[in-house]
Amino acid sequence: MPESFRLAPVTPANVETAIAVKVRPDQEQFVSPVAKSLAEAYVHPGVAWPRLIFDGDRPVGFLMAFLDIDWDGKGVDFRSGLWRLNVSPDAQGRGVGRFAVESVAAEVRRRGGTRMYVTWEPGEGGPEGFYRKLGFQLTGEKSGGQTVGVLDLTNPS
């Protein structure tokens, strides 16, 4: 994985760059466009953590984490994890996705978390294999029709 990967907050100066991040057409059914993510970040400012992913000065992706979200709305189960991941077609297969997951895991750990969650749209050609390869386990839950996975951040494997 290139050491030149870095995250940057989405700001007024780079919001158009963020919105321009697109996935391959065959992946569009599995992840919302960045513009929708930014709208959700706007209405969930306390929990949304949107970031551009750069390789040097070149934008190669976008991620949005959720941090300490009230999972079931009952004020009992607070979770953190990866909400969205969009990687540009020409950057796929180069470690951008792994970098994104590791970056969110580091932020969750920094905030005292021991588990990281992710949700994905099920289906042929979807991201389940990617997340499972990184160690996410199925929880048996669904969230908005999406599959929920969890990663134990206390296990260094």
C-alpha positions as YAML, in Angstrom:
chain: A
units: angstrom
residues:
- id: 1
  name: MET
  ca: [0.00, 0.00, 0.00]
- id: 2
  name: PRO
  ca: [1.52, 3.34, -0.99]
- id: 3
  name: GLU
  ca: [2.66, 5.54, 1.88]
- id: 4
  name: SER
  ca: [1.35, 8.51, -0.06]
- id: 5
  name: PHE
  ca: [-2.28, 7.79, 0.89]
- id: 6
  name: ARG
  ca: [-3.76, 10.37, 3.21]
- id: 7
  name: LEU
  ca: [-7.14, 11.59, 4.42]
- id: 8
  name: ALA
  ca: [-8.40, 15.16, 4.24]
- id: 9
  name: PRO
  ca: [-11.58, 16.63, 5.71]
- id: 10
  name: VAL
  ca: [-14.15, 17.75, 3.17]
- id: 11
  name: THR
  ca: [-14.12, 21.56, 3.12]
- id: 12
  name: PRO
  ca: [-15.62, 24.33, 0.98]
- id: 13
  name: ALA
  ca: [-12.34, 24.36, -0.95]
- id: 14
  name: ASN
  ca: [-12.51, 20.66, -1.94]
- id: 15
  name: VAL
  ca: [-16.21, 19.78, -1.87]
- id: 16
  name: GLU
  ca: [-16.39, 19.70, -5.69]
- id: 17
  name: THR
  ca: [-13.41, 17.34, -5.72]
- id: 18
  name: ALA
  ca: [-15.25, 15.07, -3.28]
- id: 19
  name: ILE
  ca: [-18.46, 15.10, -5.31]
- id: 20
  name: ALA
  ca: [-16.47, 14.18, -8.43]
- id: 21
  name: VAL
  ca: [-15.36, 10.85, -6.87]
- id: 22
  name: LYS
  ca: [-17.27, 8.12, -8.71]
- id: 23
  name: VAL
  ca: [-17.18, 4.32, -8.62]
- id: 24
  name: ARG
  ca: [-17.43, 2.00, -11.62]
- id: 25
  name: PRO
  ca: [-20.91, 1.93, -13.20]
- id: 26
  name: ASP
  ca: [-21.38, -1.73, -12.16]
- id: 27
  name: GLN
  ca: [-20.74, -0.71, -8.51]
- id: 28
  name: GLU
  ca: [-23.24, 2.16, -8.35]
- id: 29
  name: GLN
  ca: [-25.97, -0.16, -7.05]
- id: 30
  name: PHE
  ca: [-23.82, -0.94, -4.00]
- id: 31
  name: VAL
  ca: [-22.85, 2.54, -2.75]
- id: 32
  name: SER
  ca: [-24.52, 5.94, -2.68]
- id: 33
  name: PRO
  ca: [-22.94, 8.85, -4.51]
- id: 34
  name: VAL
  ca: [-20.68, 11.16, -2.50]
- id: 35
  name: ALA
  ca: [-23.24, 13.99, -2.78]
- id: 36
  name: LYS
  ca: [-25.77, 11.90, -0.83]
- id: 37
  name: SER
  ca: [-23.15, 11.07, 1.79]
- id: 38
  name: LEU
  ca: [-22.33, 14.75, 2.22]
- id: 39
  name: ALA
  ca: [-26.03, 15.57, 2.60]
- id: 40
  name: GLU
  ca: [-26.27, 12.90, 5.31]
- id: 41
  name: ALA
  ca: [-23.14, 14.28, 6.97]
- id: 42
  name: TYR
  ca: [-24.81, 17.69, 7.03]
- id: 43
  name: VAL
  ca: [-27.88, 16.39, 8.87]
- id: 44
  name: HIS
  ca: [-25.82, 14.12, 11.18]
- id: 45
  name: PRO
  ca: [-22.97, 16.49, 12.14]
- id: 46
  name: GLY
  ca: [-22.32, 14.85, 15.50]
- id: 47
  name: VAL
  ca: [-21.67, 11.38, 14.12]
- id: 48
  name: ALA
  ca: [-20.66, 11.68, 10.45]
- id: 49
  name: TRP
  ca: [-16.94, 11.79, 9.62]
- id: 50
  name: PRO
  ca: [-16.54, 12.43, 5.85]
- id: 51
  name: ARG
  ca: [-13.03, 12.35, 4.38]
- id: 52
  name: LEU
  ca: [-11.44, 12.54, 0.96]
- id: 53
  name: ILE
  ca: [-8.75, 9.97, 0.24]
- id: 54
  name: PHE
  ca: [-5.72, 11.22, -1.66]
- id: 55
  name: ASP
  ca: [-2.77, 9.47, -3.21]
- id: 56
  name: GLY
  ca: [-0.28, 12.33, -3.03]
- id: 57
  name: ASP
  ca: [-2.26, 15.23, -4.49]
- id: 58
  name: ARG
  ca: [-4.62, 13.04, -6.54]
- id: 59
  name: PRO
  ca: [-8.10, 12.29, -5.14]
- id: 60
  name: VAL
  ca: [-8.70, 8.52, -5.30]
- id: 61
  name: GLY
  ca: [-11.66, 7.99, -2.99]
- id: 62
  name: PHE
  ca: [-14.08, 9.10, -0.34]
- id: 63
  name: LEU
  ca: [-15.06, 7.56, 2.97]
- id: 64
  name: MET
  ca: [-17.55, 8.46, 5.62]
- id: 65
  name: ALA
  ca: [-17.46, 6.96, 9.07]
- id: 66
  name: PHE
  ca: [-20.16, 7.02, 11.70]
- id: 67
  name: LEU
  ca: [-18.84, 7.66, 15.19]
- id: 68
  name: ASP
  ca: [-20.89, 6.81, 18.28]
- id: 69
  name: ILE
  ca: [-24.20, 6.63, 16.46]
- id: 70
  name: ASP
  ca: [-27.27, 5.60, 18.48]
- id: 71
  name: TRP
  ca: [-27.73, 2.36, 16.52]
- id: 72
  name: ASP
  ca: [-31.31, 1.51, 17.44]
- id: 73
  name: GLY
  ca: [-32.47, 4.94, 18.59]
- id: 74
  name: LYS
  ca: [-32.95, 3.76, 22.18]
- id: 75
  name: GLY
  ca: [-29.86, 5.39, 23.68]
- id: 76
  name: VAL
  ca: [-28.32, 2.06, 24.68]
- id: 77
  name: ASP
  ca: [-26.32, 0.70, 21.72]
- id: 78
  name: PHE
  ca: [-23.77, 3.19, 20.37]
- id: 79
  name: ARG
  ca: [-21.62, 2.05, 17.45]
- id: 80
  name: SER
  ca: [-18.86, 3.35, 15.20]
- id: 81
  name: GLY
  ca: [-17.71, 2.20, 11.81]
- id: 82
  name: LEU
  ca: [-17.52, 2.70, 8.08]
- id: 83
  name: TRP
  ca: [-20.67, 4.19, 6.58]
- id: 84
  name: ARG
  ca: [-19.58, 4.74, 2.98]
- id: 85
  name: LEU
  ca: [-16.59, 3.92, 0.80]
- id: 86
  name: ASN
  ca: [-16.24, 5.13, -2.77]
- id: 87
  name: VAL
  ca: [-13.00, 4.34, -4.63]
- id: 88
  name: SER
  ca: [-12.29, 5.71, -8.10]
- id: 89
  name: PRO
  ca: [-12.10, 2.99, -10.77]
- id: 90
  name: ASP
  ca: [-8.46, 3.67, -11.65]
- id: 91
  name: ALA
  ca: [-7.46, 3.42, -7.98]
- id: 92
  name: GLN
  ca: [-9.19, 0.11, -7.21]
- id: 93
  name: GLY
  ca: [-6.98, -2.84, -6.38]
- id: 94
  name: ARG
  ca: [-4.17, -0.59, -5.11]
- id: 95
  name: GLY
  ca: [-4.91, -0.64, -1.37]
- id: 96
  name: VAL
  ca: [-7.18, 2.40, -1.15]
- id: 97
  name: GLY
  ca: [-10.04, 0.42, 0.39]
- id: 98
  name: ARG
  ca: [-7.78, -1.23, 2.94]
- id: 99
  name: PHE
  ca: [-6.30, 2.17, 3.80]
- id: 100
  name: ALA
  ca: [-9.83, 3.55, 4.30]
- id: 101
  name: VAL
  ca: [-10.85, 0.70, 6.62]
- id: 102
  name: GLU
  ca: [-7.60, 0.98, 8.59]
- id: 103
  name: SER
  ca: [-8.03, 4.76, 8.88]
- id: 104
  name: VAL
  ca: [-11.54, 4.42, 10.28]
- id: 105
  name: ALA
  ca: [-10.37, 1.66, 12.63]
- id: 106
  name: ALA
  ca: [-7.62, 3.96, 13.91]
- id: 107
  name: GLU
  ca: [-10.14, 6.75, 14.55]
- id: 108
  name: VAL
  ca: [-12.51, 4.37, 16.34]
- id: 109
  name: ARG
  ca: [-9.62, 3.13, 18.51]
- id: 110
  name: ARG
  ca: [-8.51, 6.72, 19.18]
- id: 111
  name: ARG
  ca: [-11.98, 7.38, 20.55]
- id: 112
  name: GLY
  ca: [-11.83, 4.30, 22.79]
- id: 113
  name: GLY
  ca: [-13.79, 1.88, 20.60]
- id: 114
  name: THR
  ca: [-13.05, -1.83, 20.46]
- id: 115
  name: ARG
  ca: [-15.36, -2.82, 17.60]
- id: 116
  name: MET
  ca: [-15.88, -1.36, 14.15]
- id: 117
  name: TYR
  ca: [-19.02, -1.91, 12.11]
- id: 118
  name: VAL
  ca: [-19.73, -1.73, 8.39]
- id: 119
  name: THR
  ca: [-22.87, -2.20, 6.35]
- id: 120
  name: TRP
  ca: [-23.04, -3.21, 2.71]
- id: 121
  name: GLU
  ca: [-25.59, -3.78, 0.04]
- id: 122
  name: PRO
  ca: [-25.76, -7.53, -0.62]
- id: 123
  name: GLY
  ca: [-25.51, -8.86, -4.14]
- id: 124
  name: GLU
  ca: [-23.37, -10.41, -6.83]
- id: 125
  name: GLY
  ca: [-20.29, -8.26, -7.39]
- id: 126
  name: GLY
  ca: [-20.81, -6.38, -4.12]
- id: 127
  name: PRO
  ca: [-18.27, -5.54, -1.44]
- id: 128
  name: GLU
  ca: [-18.95, -8.44, 0.96]
- id: 129
  name: GLY
  ca: [-15.84, -10.40, -0.08]
- id: 130
  name: PHE
  ca: [-13.65, -7.34, 0.43]
- id: 131
  name: TYR
  ca: [-14.94, -6.73, 3.96]
- id: 132
  name: ARG
  ca: [-14.86, -10.41, 4.92]
- id: 133
  name: LYS
  ca: [-11.23, -10.65, 3.68]
- id: 134
  name: LEU
  ca: [-10.36, -7.79, 6.05]
- id: 135
  name: GLY
  ca: [-11.79, -9.75, 8.98]
- id: 136
  name: PHE
  ca: [-15.35, -8.45, 9.30]
- id: 137
  name: GLN
  ca: [-17.76, -11.03, 10.66]
- id: 138
  name: LEU
  ca: [-21.47, -11.14, 9.96]
- id: 139
  name: THR
  ca: [-23.61, -10.01, 12.90]
- id: 140
  name: GLY
  ca: [-26.82, -11.54, 11.54]
- id: 141
  name: GLU
  ca: [-28.40, -8.07, 11.54]
- id: 142
  name: LYS
  ca: [-29.73, -5.94, 8.72]
- id: 143
  name: SER
  ca: [-29.71, -2.14, 8.68]
- id: 144
  name: GLY
  ca: [-31.91, -0.53, 6.05]
- id: 145
  name: GLY
  ca: [-31.76, -3.79, 4.07]
- id: 146
  name: GLN
  ca: [-27.97, -3.87, 4.21]
- id: 147
  name: THR
  ca: [-25.84, -6.61, 5.75]
- id: 148
  name: VAL
  ca: [-24.03, -5.66, 8.98]
- id: 149
  name: GLY
  ca: [-20.48, -6.76, 9.69]
- id: 150
  name: VAL
  ca: [-18.29, -6.21, 12.74]
- id: 151
  name: LEU
  ca: [-14.53, -6.19, 13.21]
- id: 152
  name: ASP
  ca: [-12.93, -6.84, 16.61]
- id: 153
  name: LEU
  ca: [-10.34, -4.09, 17.02]
- id: 154
  name: THR
  ca: [-8.75, -5.76, 20.05]
- id: 155
  name: ASN
  ca: [-7.55, -8.69, 17.92]
- id: 156
  name: PRO
  ca: [-4.38, -7.64, 16.04]
- id: 157
  name: SER
  ca: [-4.88, -10.19, 13.22]
...
